[in-house]
Amino acid sequence: MNIVVAKGGSIQTDLESKPKLMPNHVMIRTVCSAISPGTELMIARRPNKEAVPLGYSAAGYVEDIDGECPGLTIGQRVACYGGPYVRHAEWLCVPRNLVVPIPDSVGFEEASFVGLGAIAIHALRKASLQFGETVVVVGLGIIGQLVCQIASAASYRVLAYDLLSERNGQLKSLVPGAFVADSLEALNSEASRQSGGAGVDAVLLCANVPDGSLIDYGLRCVRQQGHVVIVGDMKLDFNRELLFAKEANVTVSKAGGPGRGDLAYERNGHDYPIGYVRWTEGRNMREYLRMLERRSIRISSLISEAVPFSQVLRAYERYKMMPQQTMGMLIRYDHY
């Protein structure tokens, strides 16, 4: 089968055998998979001597099931998330906790972003916001756009900024009630105005930067005992005096939620009791699809292009050459 990998500092296609079905796993024929540009291009820039599979979010049909997989049936439309099980490949063998049914009114294209949706939802949960509070979002790539939409749907007040004016414009059309700034200075001024000078309740940093400057920005912007949540890739180097003065909480948001990277939860399919862990990565995935079903959020307008697997390298080149015109990209597979 066809797959996408990073090797030697570049992105390549490769061939691999179809995976074998494992106990309590689901075999999925992939219809489409979503590219996560920040993560995948970052991996591709590394001088990997061995091929590293890319991708972690997809949608398709259930081809086969081994063991107990409640709520899943052969032929069902499903979305799935989480490497190394999910990647850009024609066939996927995915453990049951990382597979969720797609509602009838939701298409494969929107559903294939389930991983990015879960990441956005978990990041917002890490901010510990309550009804009526205010959140600042810096970085309006696909995850930042989703964070803002979800925050608005939850009735939080949203202030946002991105270096690219095109992304600011996209958010204005999707979340008319959000304040979208044209500079960090303007964002800070509005945050101060809306909070009466006290500072906002939370700042979510969804950008990738080489230093910790955005963390310091978040600490200046947030209120006493507020939350700064790091979603993007940045150096954890910030001003301790700012942190101490605000007694703020600086938190790294780990992927799609509790369960990520836990072999017992993911590979072996042991779910966490809902009374102890309300929102696992699997439950966040379901919530993303529920919000799509209710049209509380929209992602179709953020999908710049869907390319067949035969043209997949062009998709990555587009991210590099035309970031202003490129947001979400999908890979479609030739057996459909």
Solvent accessible surface area in square Angstrom, and as a share of the most:
residue,aa,sasa,rsa
1,M,36,0.16
2,N,47,0.24
3,I,6,0.03
4,V,0,0.00
5,V,4,0.02
6,A,0,0.00
7,K,85,0.36
8,G,59,0.57
9,G,40,0.38
10,S,48,0.31
11,I,19,0.10
12,Q,69,0.31
13,T,62,0.36
14,D,68,0.35
15,L,133,0.66
16,E,68,0.31
17,S,92,0.60
18,K,96,0.41
19,P,34,0.21
20,K,174,0.74
21,L,49,0.24
22,M,100,0.44
23,P,87,0.55
24,N,42,0.22
25,H,8,0.04
26,V,0,0.00
27,M,8,0.04
28,I,0,0.00
29,R,77,0.28
30,T,0,0.00
31,V,4,0.02
32,C,0,0.00
33,S,1,0.00
34,A,1,0.01
35,I,0,0.00
36,S,5,0.03
37,P,28,0.18
38,G,30,0.29
39,T,50,0.29
40,E,1,0.01
41,L,24,0.12
42,M,50,0.22
43,I,32,0.16
44,A,5,0.04
45,R,170,0.62
46,R,119,0.43
47,P,115,0.73
48,N,27,0.14
49,K,182,0.77
50,E,135,0.61
51,A,44,0.34
52,V,49,0.28
53,P,62,0.39
54,L,1,0.01
55,G,11,0.11
56,Y,28,0.11
57,S,1,0.00
58,A,0,0.00
59,A,0,0.00
60,G,0,0.00
61,Y,62,0.24
62,V,1,0.01
63,E,66,0.30
64,D,60,0.31
65,I,42,0.21
66,D,52,0.27
67,G,53,0.51
68,E,131,0.59
69,C,11,0.07
70,P,106,0.67
71,G,56,0.54
72,L,14,0.07
73,T,83,0.48
74,I,116,0.59
75,G,46,0.44
76,Q,47,0.21
77,R,55,0.20
78,V,0,0.00
79,A,0,0.00
80,C,0,0.00
81,Y,5,0.02
82,G,0,0.00
83,G,17,0.17
84,P,105,0.66
85,Y,32,0.12
86,V,1,0.00
87,R,34,0.12
88,H,0,0.00
89,A,0,0.00
90,E,26,0.12
91,W,47,0.16
92,L,2,0.01
93,C,14,0.09
94,V,0,0.00
95,P,0,0.00
96,R,53,0.19
97,N,23,0.12
98,L,0,0.00
99,V,3,0.02
100,V,2,0.01
101,P,37,0.23
102,I,11,0.06
103,P,28,0.17
104,D,146,0.75
105,S,65,0.42
106,V,2,0.01
107,G,31,0.30
108,F,25,0.10
109,E,63,0.28
110,E,18,0.08
111,A,0,0.00
112,S,0,0.00
113,F,0,0.00
114,V,0,0.00
115,G,0,0.00
116,L,1,0.00
117,G,0,0.00
118,A,0,0.00
119,I,20,0.10
120,A,0,0.00
121,I,5,0.03
122,H,17,0.07
123,A,0,0.00
124,L,12,0.06
125,R,83,0.30
126,K,69,0.29
127,A,1,0.01
128,S,68,0.44
129,L,20,0.10
130,Q,128,0.57
131,F,172,0.72
132,G,34,0.33
133,E,36,0.16
134,T,6,0.04
135,V,0,0.00
136,V,0,0.00
137,V,0,0.00
138,V,6,0.04
139,G,6,0.05
140,L,0,0.00
141,G,18,0.17
142,I,11,0.06
143,I,33,0.17
144,G,1,0.01
145,Q,0,0.00
146,L,0,0.00
147,V,0,0.00
148,C,0,0.00
149,Q,10,0.04
150,I,12,0.06
151,A,0,0.00
152,S,44,0.29
153,A,48,0.37
154,A,44,0.34
155,S,60,0.39
156,Y,39,0.15
157,R,121,0.44
158,V,8,0.05
159,L,0,0.00
160,A,0,0.00
161,Y,21,0.08
162,D,12,0.06
163,L,158,0.79
164,L,43,0.21
165,S,81,0.52
166,E,74,0.33
167,R,50,0.18
168,N,13,0.07
169,G,37,0.35
170,Q,57,0.25
171,L,0,0.00
172,K,111,0.47
173,S,76,0.49
174,L,20,0.10
175,V,8,0.04
176,P,114,0.72
177,G,78,0.75
178,A,15,0.11
179,F,67,0.28
180,V,17,0.10
181,A,3,0.03
182,D,120,0.62
183,S,33,0.21
184,L,47,0.24
185,E,127,0.57
186,A,34,0.27
187,L,0,0.00
188,N,63,0.32
189,S,72,0.47
190,E,21,0.09
191,A,2,0.01
192,S,50,0.33
193,R,166,0.61
194,Q,48,0.21
195,S,30,0.19
196,G,74,0.71
197,G,56,0.54
198,A,68,0.53
199,G,14,0.14
200,V,1,0.01
201,D,22,0.11
202,A,0,0.00
203,V,0,0.00
204,L,0,0.00
205,L,0,0.00
206,C,21,0.12
207,A,24,0.19
208,N,83,0.43
209,V,38,0.22
210,P,124,0.78
211,D,65,0.34
212,G,5,0.05
213,S,64,0.41
214,L,16,0.08
215,I,0,0.00
216,D,27,0.14
217,Y,26,0.10
218,G,0,0.00
219,L,0,0.00
220,R,146,0.53
221,C,4,0.03
222,V,0,0.00
223,R,71,0.26
224,Q,106,0.47
225,Q,105,0.47
226,G,0,0.00
227,H,36,0.16
228,V,0,0.00
229,V,0,0.00
230,I,5,0.03
231,V,29,0.17
232,G,19,0.19
233,D,74,0.38
234,M,18,0.08
235,K,122,0.52
236,L,107,0.53
237,D,81,0.42
238,F,66,0.27
239,N,61,0.31
240,R,162,0.59
241,E,137,0.61
242,L,39,0.19
243,L,45,0.22
244,F,146,0.61
245,A,66,0.51
246,K,43,0.18
247,E,113,0.51
248,A,13,0.10
249,N,62,0.32
250,V,43,0.25
251,T,34,0.20
252,V,83,0.48
253,S,12,0.08
254,K,125,0.53
255,A,30,0.23
256,G,0,0.00
257,G,4,0.04
258,P,51,0.32
259,G,7,0.07
260,R,50,0.18
261,G,54,0.52
262,D,49,0.25
263,L,93,0.46
264,A,45,0.35
265,Y,3,0.01
266,E,4,0.02
267,R,112,0.41
268,N,59,0.30
269,G,4,0.03
270,H,110,0.49
271,D,77,0.40
272,Y,52,0.20
273,P,84,0.53
274,I,96,0.49
275,G,73,0.70
276,Y,192,0.73
277,V,40,0.23
278,R,122,0.44
279,W,67,0.23
280,T,1,0.01
281,E,0,0.00
282,G,7,0.07
283,R,40,0.14
284,N,0,0.00
285,M,0,0.00
286,R,121,0.44
287,E,27,0.12
288,Y,0,0.00
289,L,4,0.02
290,R,107,0.39
291,M,17,0.08
292,L,0,0.00
293,E,83,0.37
294,R,161,0.59
295,R,123,0.45
296,S,46,0.30
297,I,1,0.01
298,R,111,0.41
299,I,0,0.00
300,S,69,0.45
301,S,71,0.46
302,L,2,0.01
303,I,34,0.17
304,S,41,0.27
305,E,43,0.19
306,A,44,0.34
307,V,0,0.00
308,P,49,0.31
309,F,12,0.05
310,S,92,0.59
311,Q,81,0.36
312,V,1,0.01
313,L,81,0.40
314,R,106,0.39
315,A,0,0.00
316,Y,4,0.02
317,E,85,0.38
318,R,46,0.17
319,Y,15,0.06
320,K,111,0.47
321,M,143,0.64
322,M,83,0.37
323,P,46,0.29
324,Q,75,0.33
325,Q,104,0.46
326,T,3,0.02
327,M,7,0.03
328,G,1,0.01
329,M,0,0.00
330,L,0,0.00
331,I,0,0.00
332,R,76,0.28
333,Y,4,0.02
334,D,96,0.50
335,H,73,0.33
336,Y,98,0.37
